[in-house]
Amino acid sequence: MSGDERWIHTPPRESATFDKHAIAEIHRAAATGIYDIRGFGAKRKVPHFDDLLFLGASISRYPLEGYRESCGTEVTLGARHAKKPITLRIPITIAGMSFGSLSAPAKEALGRGASIMGTSTTTGDGGMTEEERAASSLLVYQVLPSRYGMDPDQLRRADAIEIVVGQGAKPGGGGMLLGQKISERVARMRTLPPGIDQRSACRHPDWTGPDDLEIKIIELREITDWQKPIYVKVGAARPYYDTALAVKSGADVVVLDGMQGGTAATQDVFIEHVGLPILAAIRPAVQALQDLGMHRKVQLIVSGGVRNGADVAKCLALGADAVSIGTAALIAIGDNAPHLEDEYRKLGTTAGCYDDWHEGRDPAGITTQDPELTRRLDPVAAGRRLANYLSVLTLECQTIARACGKSHVHNLEPEDLVALTIESAAMAQVPLAGTNWIPGKGGPF
Amino acid sequence: MPTVDLATAPVRELNAALHSLQPSTNETVWRVQNPRGQHAIAVGLDAPVTVEIDGSVGYYCAGMNKQATVVVNGSAGQGLAENMMSGRVHVKGDASSAAGATACGGLLVIDGNASARCGISLRGLDIVVKGSVGHMTGFMAQAGNIVVLGDAGDALGDSIYEARLFVRGTVKSLGTDCIEKELREEHRMLLRSLLDAAGLPDVDAAGFRRYGSGRKLYNFHIDNIGAY
């Protein structure tokens, strides 16, 4: 190459708009004629808890001694109306995930791990399995639009009831459990033929709107003799109004799920383009509770992308009473584990990126009904892993709370936080770091 | 016979009393007066008793019923006998929308008309409507039977799975993947038993037309995208 030739050709330049992923998706769409369906939650980068920092103690704030002074973590849910509220030892619950989307050992492992740590797990579409009930000291029973497996006896055996209006991965969307995951047992529980795709409805069959929801909640309370806490779960879309309407409808607990929340099978375009990041949803929901005089009386559980104890602490500081984890819990019991790399490669992916949960070929034995794959998951060992993980989350959250001088994790508050970006400062309504500026403060949500 | 007057006693008191009944109870017939459209009357029952309600009821009457017989001498609001598991529910008047929604077993008889989405997501209950039914009846119905002596509104059986629909009158339109099917002898026998159970021995089973799933949408296929 002569002296000037090196300057004739510019190096390859990837388009910021048509990046490799966008181009690959266009090729895939052109080849197949159908949208991409996958599991997991939103993968795009959105403002998240990493954009917040705790300030910690200083001259004007007095810290608590680590490893010595206590920092409470328990939370009681459902005291507004239920005769039997439930108390969790830690402010971290396991989100609803169905038997069908998950294997029976996976559901059992979630129950075992949650029970070791004194917290709850949650059923999903298709109803309650015996393994799950036996393994879970506290089990929340979901009432979903599909009502697959809905049974009043199971309702009465539950410790709490969760009416699912929506989920963060797909606010306004139903679900589809593809035929390859419909085993005889799954089909029987859902009263449908084996092997067919099972559509989970996006609307409840017997109520429409908040006035009806209020009556539906009364019916469920009557059936269970007003004993069970009743949650209402919504995807983060209009958190101020949805929270207010859930409270008006009589909910004991509001569950708010951000767009990073996982799903077993949803269109990629839905996962990535509908709903709010959880960071943007917590403060409006808390504001609704405060405006109604119901903050801490109606509990708020938030979810969608909680990964570590700092995330937990930030949710609580923003006003939540507890958090819920789904994707992180699956990872804790073995999803996307690096030792399965060879098998992920055979599926055309790699450990850390596997999201074809709907296909039923999960080498970890978690998002599958294949008997051979399912046997790979030891529910006892996997439950222990989940308990370990929950323990770490709790310890991390306590570590931060003590550093902020809090004797209970619920004493964390927005004043303990600053934001690293203008966007996260606006969404979390905390000052941009190094300033006293909260963008948009006082404006409409 | 125990009698509960809902003009003075709260619904909570009635339901609590019915829930506390033991299988061996000899209080097997209950009368409820002045329901006045209140909601969630006689819900979550699980005993072989009869509850007769004198008047019209609100939402979710007899919801999730097991074993019991509930008779409404009036009309019923939304979600009548929703998710019923077994037993018998009989409404002498009309029923609002979503009657028998998601219900799994037993028999629901409506002497008058039923509004929209009757038998939505049905999972095994038998429903006999002596009048007509509204739009989207049998939407996504999975199992069970819906018998309509009158007419059916728009989109009958939309996205239906394995439930069977029998209509004696006209059908305004069929929903997605719902087709008319041959009424064979086995279906006439089934209809006969359902009509007899509903107290209609004089109605000719041969006068009905049968509808059910075309089963074309059971597995998602791109060639069917226009049907959704």
Boltz contact constraints between the chains, C-beta under 6 A:
constraints:
  - contact:
      token1: [A, 33]
      token2: [B, 222]
      max_distance: 6.0
  - contact:
      token1: [A, 34]
      token2: [B, 222]
      max_distance: 6.0
  - contact:
      token1: [A, 147]
      token2: [B, 102]
      max_distance: 6.0
  - contact:
      token1: [A, 147]
      token2: [B, 121]
      max_distance: 6.0
  - contact:
      token1: [A, 150]
      token2: [B, 83]
      max_distance: 6.0
  - contact:
      token1: [A, 152]
      token2: [B, 44]
      max_distance: 6.0
  - contact:
      token1: [A, 152]
      token2: [B, 64]
      max_distance: 6.0
  - contact:
      token1: [A, 179]
      token2: [B, 219]
      max_distance: 6.0
  - contact:
      token1: [A, 191]
      token2: [B, 123]
      max_distance: 6.0
  - contact:
      token1: [A, 191]
      token2: [B, 142]
      max_distance: 6.0
  - contact:
      token1: [A, 191]
      token2: [B, 143]
      max_distance: 6.0
  - contact:
      token1: [A, 192]
      token2: [B, 142]
      max_distance: 6.0
  - contact:
      token1: [A, 192]
      token2: [B, 161]
      max_distance: 6.0
  - contact:
      token1: [A, 196]
      token2: [B, 218]
      max_distance: 6.0
  - contact:
      token1: [A, 197]
      token2: [B, 219]
      max_distance: 6.0
  - contact:
      token1: [A, 197]
      token2: [B, 220]
      max_distance: 6.0
  - contact:
      token1: [A, 205]
      token2: [B, 98]
      max_distance: 6.0
  - contact:
      token1: [A, 205]
      token2: [B, 101]
      max_distance: 6.0
  - contact:
      token1: [A, 205]
      token2: [B, 102]
      max_distance: 6.0
  - contact:
      token1: [A, 205]
      token2: [B, 120]
      max_distance: 6.0
  - contact:
      token1: [A, 205]
      token2: [B, 121]
      max_distance: 6.0
  - contact:
      token1: [A, 206]
      token2: [B, 79]
      max_distance: 6.0
  - contact:
      token1: [A, 206]
      token2: [B, 82]
      max_distance: 6.0
  - contact:
      token1: [A, 206]
      token2: [B, 98]
      max_distance: 6.0
  - contact:
      token1: [A, 206]
      token2: [B, 101]
      max_distance: 6.0
  - contact:
      token1: [A, 215]
      token2: [B, 39]
      max_distance: 6.0
  - contact:
      token1: [A, 215]
      token2: [B, 59]
      max_distance: 6.0
  - contact:
      token1: [A, 218]
      token2: [B, 40]
      max_distance: 6.0
  - contact:
      token1: [A, 219]
      token2: [B, 40]
      max_distance: 6.0
  - contact:
      token1: [A, 219]
      token2: [B, 43]
      max_distance: 6.0
  - contact:
      token1: [A, 219]
      token2: [B, 60]
      max_distance: 6.0
  - contact:
      token1: [A, 219]
      token2: [B, 63]
      max_distance: 6.0
  - contact:
      token1: [A, 222]
      token2: [B, 15]
      max_distance: 6.0
  - contact:
      token1: [A, 222]
      token2: [B, 40]
      max_distance: 6.0
  - contact:
      token1: [A, 222]
      token2: [B, 43]
      max_distance: 6.0
  - contact:
      token1: [A, 223]
      token2: [B, 43]
      max_distance: 6.0
  - contact:
      token1: [A, 223]
      token2: [B, 44]
      max_distance: 6.0
  - contact:
      token1: [A, 223]
      token2: [B, 64]
      max_distance: 6.0
